[in-house]
Amino acid sequence: MGKLLSKITEIFPGNTEYMGVALVMIGVAVFVTLVLNFVARKLKFVKYLPGIVLIFVGLFSIFSVIDNLFDPVSLNNIFIFITCVAAGLVSILFALIIGIVSN
């Protein structure tokens, strides 16, 4: 695992903090999805809520700077969009896997 992580950081030398934030967000999204699945076992749709919320946050972030998309000031919003949509998709796919495995 350590060699894999060091190879990945060699590929992207200046962006390790962005990768760390993205991995933490994805991990938190998966954890929240898992916890919500155990807490609300009877309500099937609850496990999809973290992913849907993250995707909407990402879409709101990109639509708020759609006029100034190539302005350097809007790079933070583009990063929020990419990170939230990626974490949301992973969370939704994880919820789908939980639903398939539990049946």
C-alpha positions in Angstrom: 0.0 0.0 0.0 2.8 2.4 0.8 4.5 1.8 -2.6 1.3 2.4 -4.4 0.7 5.7 -2.6 4.2 6.8 -3.2 3.9 6.1 -6.9 0.7 8.0 -7.1 2.2 11.0 -5.3 5.1 10.9 -7.8 2.7 11.1 -10.7 1.0 14.2 -9.2 3.7 16.0 -7.3 2.1 19.3 -6.8 -1.5 18.2 -6.1 -1.2 15.9 -3.1 -3.4 18.1 -0.9 -6.2 18.0 -3.5 -5.9 14.2 -3.7 -6.0 14.0 0.1 -9.1 16.2 0.3 -10.9 14.2 -2.4 -10.0 10.8 -0.7 -11.2 12.1 2.6 -14.5 13.3 1.2 -15.1 10.0 -0.6 -14.3 8.1 2.6 -16.7 10.3 4.6 -19.4 9.9 2.0 -19.1 6.1 2.1 -19.0 6.0 5.9 -22.1 8.2 6.1 -23.9 6.0 3.6 -23.0 2.9 5.6 -24.2 4.5 8.8 -27.5 5.7 7.3 -28.1 2.2 5.9 -27.8 0.7 9.4 -29.8 3.4 11.1 -32.7 3.5 8.7 -32.8 -0.1 7.6 -36.6 0.0 6.8 -36.4 3.1 4.7 -34.6 2.1 1.5 -34.2 5.5 0.0 -32.3 7.1 2.9 -29.0 5.5 1.9 -29.0 7.4 -1.3 -29.4 10.8 0.3 -25.7 11.6 1.0 -24.8 11.0 -2.7 -27.7 13.0 -4.0 -26.9 15.9 -1.6 -23.3 15.9 -2.6 -24.1 15.9 -6.3 -26.5 18.8 -5.8 -23.8 20.7 -3.8 -21.4 20.1 -6.7 -23.9 21.2 -9.3 -24.7 24.4 -7.3 -21.0 25.1 -7.0 -20.4 24.9 -10.8 -23.6 26.8 -11.7 -22.6 29.6 -9.4 -19.5 30.3 -11.5 -20.7 29.2 -14.9 -20.4 32.8 -16.3 -16.7 33.1 -15.1 -15.7 29.5 -15.6 -12.2 30.2 -17.0 -11.4 32.9 -14.4 -8.7 31.8 -12.0 -10.8 33.0 -9.1 -13.3 30.2 -9.8 -10.9 27.3 -9.4 -12.0 26.6 -5.9 -15.6 26.2 -7.1 -14.5 23.9 -9.9 -12.5 21.8 -7.3 -15.6 21.6 -5.1 -17.7 20.5 -8.1 -15.3 17.7 -9.1 -14.8 16.5 -5.5 -18.5 16.6 -4.6 -19.7 14.9 -7.7 -17.1 12.2 -7.5 -17.9 11.6 -3.8 -21.6 11.6 -4.6 -21.3 9.1 -7.4 -19.1 6.8 -5.2 -21.7 7.1 -2.4 -24.6 6.3 -4.7 -22.8 3.3 -6.2 -21.9 2.1 -2.7 -25.5 2.4 -1.7 -26.5 0.4 -4.7 -24.0 -2.3 -3.8 -25.3 -2.4 -0.3 -28.9 -2.8 -1.6 -27.9 -5.6 -3.9 -25.9 -7.4 -1.2 -28.5 -7.1 1.4 -31.2 -8.7 -0.8 
